Amino acid sequence: MQGVKISFPLFGDHFIMDPPTYFLFLGRAVYWYAVIIAVGFILAILYILKRRGDFGLTQDNVLDMFIICVPCGIVGARLYYVIFNSSIYFGSGKWLNIVKIWEGGLAIYGGIIGAAIALFIYSRKKKIPITVFFDVGALGLLIGQAVGRWGNFMNREAFGGVTDLPWKMGLTTAAGTVYVHPTFLYESLWDIAGFILIHIFSKRHRKYDGQIFLLYLAWYGFGRFIIEGLRTDSLYLFSTDIRVSQIVAALSFAAAVYILIRHRLRKRKTPDELFVSRLSKADIISSEE
């Protein structure tokens, strides 16, 4: 969408931008979207390398994690997008479109699923609890997502419906100006807030493996459910009006909150209550035998 001017009336009538979507390097086009994604990726690596000791991981563990997860995450993100846009990719003469990821079409939830599967296999091989990787990976994800959303800004995409709110974003073409929700900004700010809060929690209050990942799922799921409802470029469940990302976000949020609360309630039991609980389970197993 090169040539579409961007404005934010909140900062004045003269605050108008027309950032390029790419720049030339050695005669080849380098897209800002890819550069921004790479910056988010590097920042996530640096953060995780700094925090690895807190989670009992070595430098090799972290580097292996990225080497394995990045390609698997890209494949997962692409497959997720393709499945829910089947009319674009399935059919005579359309199959090659599946591999043309440079034309866009990646979904974050698919990327998380793909990376999670790869991590599960790696963790089993190394005999490291998968939840440890999930915890540190969740913090890295928040960094990558917060930065990566600015790639959507450069591409003039991932914005919401028409609005008159003071922080609206203007998109100007030859046909005129339309003011929309800057949903890319909403999600970036939500991810930044989530990273700060969960980072502090992980330094001071982390109690068990998997807790940070559950907090990430709850935080991101809640925010994504709301923000996704404002977007105009959502993936839909085949031919329905149901947004796929809202379903996944709601399920992620509900499951994470349920597990967090259940774990919290279990920890509140007194030693005597825990002993009785274990004894009752043992009696049940004995009677079944």
N, C-alpha and C positions, 0 to 999 in steps of 0.2 A: 504493500500500500504506500509505496514511495510517492511523495507529492501531496499526501494528505496532511494538512497542518494540524498541529495539536495546540490547544490553548486551555488555560485554567483561569477563568474569570476572577476567581478568588484572589489572584495575584495581580489583577489589573488587566485592562483591555489590551495592553501592548505585550503581554506575556504570551507570545506565540512562537512555537517551535516547528521545525520541519527537519528532524534528524534523519540522516541517511540510513537505509537499512543495511548497507554494506560499504566497504572501502576497498580500494585496489591495492594489492600487495604483489609485487613482481608480475604485474599484469593480470593477476587473477582476483576475482571478487571474493572477499572474506566478509561473511555476514556477521553483523554485530550480535545477532541472537546467539550464534555459536561462540563468539568471544565471551559474552556475558555468562553463558552456561559454563564455559571453561573456568572463568574466574570464580564462580560459585563452587565448582568442583575442587579447585585448588585450595580455597579457603576452608572447605569442609575437611580436606585431607590434613591441612596444617593444624586445625583444631583437634581432630581426632588423634593425630600423632602426639600432640601436647597432653591430651587427657588419657592416653592409652594405659598409663600406669595405674590410674584410678580404677580401671576396669580389669586389671590383671592381664593385659594383652601386650605382646611384644611388637616391635616395629615391623617385623616380618609378617605378623598376623594382620596388622593394619594394611600393609601394602598388598598382601595377598587378597584381602577383603575387597579392596578397590579394583585390583586386576580382574577378579572374578565377577564382581557385582556390576561393574560398568557395562560390559557387553551384554550380560544377561538382563540387566535392567533396560537397556535400549531395546533388546528383542521383545521383552515383556511389554514395554510401553507401546511398541509398534503393533504387536499382535492384539492388544487390548483395543487400540484405536481402530484397527482393521476390522475386527469382529463386529464392532458396533457401527461401522460404516461400510457394511458389506456391499452395498450397491455400487460403491466407487471402485472396489477392488476385485470383486468376483464376477466373472462373465467373460465372454469372448473379447480378446484384445485388452483386457484390464489387468491381467495377472501381474504384469511387470510393475504396475503401480505400487504393489506391495513393498518393493524394495526401495522405492524412491523416497527415502526418509528426508532427503534434502529439500523436498517440496513441502515439508511439514507433516504433522500427524503423529504425535506422541502423547500418551496419556500417563500422568504421574502414578495413578494407582496401578496400572499395568507394570510400570517400572518397579514399583515397590514389591509387587508379587514376584516378578522375575528375579529380582535381587534376593528376595527372601528364600526362594527355592535354592538358589546357588549357595547362599550362606548356610542353609540347612545341611546340604551335602558336604560342604567344606568343614563345618563344625563337627559333624559326625566323624569325619576322617581324622581331624586333629584332636578329637575328644575334648572339645571346649564347649561349654553350654551355649546353645544358640542364642539364648536370651541376653548373653553378654554382648554379642555382636549386634543384636537388635537395639540394645540400649545405646551404645555409642554411635551406631548407625543412625538412630533417630535424631540425635543432636546434629549430626552432620547433614542429614536431610533438611532440617529446618534452615540451616545456613544456605544450602544449595537452592532450596525453593524460594527463600526470601530474595536472593540475588537473581536467580533465574527468571523471576517474573518480570524483571526489567527488560528482558529480551522481548517479552510480549509488547512492552511499551514501544520499543524500537520498530516492531513490526505492525503497530497499530492493530493489535488483536487482543482477545481475551478481555474485552470491555463489556459493560452491561447495557441494559435498556435505557431508554430516555428518562432523564430526571431533571428537576429544577433545584436540587440541593445545592447549597453554597459551594461545595467542593467538586462540583460537576466538571467533566472534561469535555472540551469542545473538539469535534473532528470536522474540519473544513475541507470541502471539495468544490469543484466547479458548480455543483448543484446547491451549495449553501452549507450552513453549519448546523450540526446536530449535537446536542449536549447529552452525554451519557454517564453512567456510573463507571468510574475508573477501577473496575474490579481487580485488575492486575495489582493496583496499588493497595487495595483493601487486603488482598491475600499476602502481599509482601510485608505489610505492617503487622498483620496478624502473626505471620511466621517469625518476625523479629521479636515481637512481644513474647511469643511462646518460647523462643530460644532463650531469651533472657531469664524468664521465670523458671524454665525447666533446668537450665544450666545451674542457677543458684540452688534449686532443689537438689540436683544431683551432687553438688559439692557438700551440702549440709545435712540433708535428710534422707538420702537414698538408703533403703533398708534391704532390698533383695533384688536379685537379677530379674530383669523383665519389667521392673517398676517404671523406669524411664520411658521405655517403649510404649507401655500402656498409657502413660501421661501424654505422650506424643499423639497416639491414636485418638485419645479423647479430645485433646486440644485442637488438633488439625481437623478431625472429623466434624466437630461442632462448627468451627469457622467455615470449613469448605461447604457444609450443608447450606448455610445461609448465603454465602457468596455465590455459590453455583446457581441458586435460584434467581440471581440478578443477571446472570450472563445470557448472551444471545447466541453463543456458539457451542452450546452443550452437546454432549453425546447422548442420544436417546436410546431407550430400550427398544430396539428394532423399530417398528412402525407405531409405537405408542408415544404419549406425551410425557412419559416418565424419564427423568434425567438419571442416567446411570450413575454418575458421580455422587448425586444426592443419596441414592440408595446405599452405595458403598460407604459414604461418609456417615450416614445415620447408623448403619450396622456396626461400623468401626467404633463410633462413639458409644453406642449402647453396650457393646461387648466389653470395651475397655473399662467403662465405668462400673459395670457389673462385677468384673474380676477384681478391680481395685477395691470396691466396697466389700466384696466377699473376703478378700485377703485381710482387709482392715478389721473386719468383725472377728475373723478367726484369730488374729493376733491379740484381740482384746480379751480372749478367754483366759481365765486363771489357770495355773498349772494343774489344779485339781480337776477343772472342767475338761482340760485337754486329756488328762489321764483317763477320765470316765469315757470320753469320746473314743479314745483309742481302744479301751477295754470293750466297749460296746461293739466296735467294729470287729474285734478279735472274736467275740462271742458269736457274732453273725456268721463269720467265716467258719468257725468250728462247727456250728449247727448245720451249715450247708454241706460240710464234709461228712 
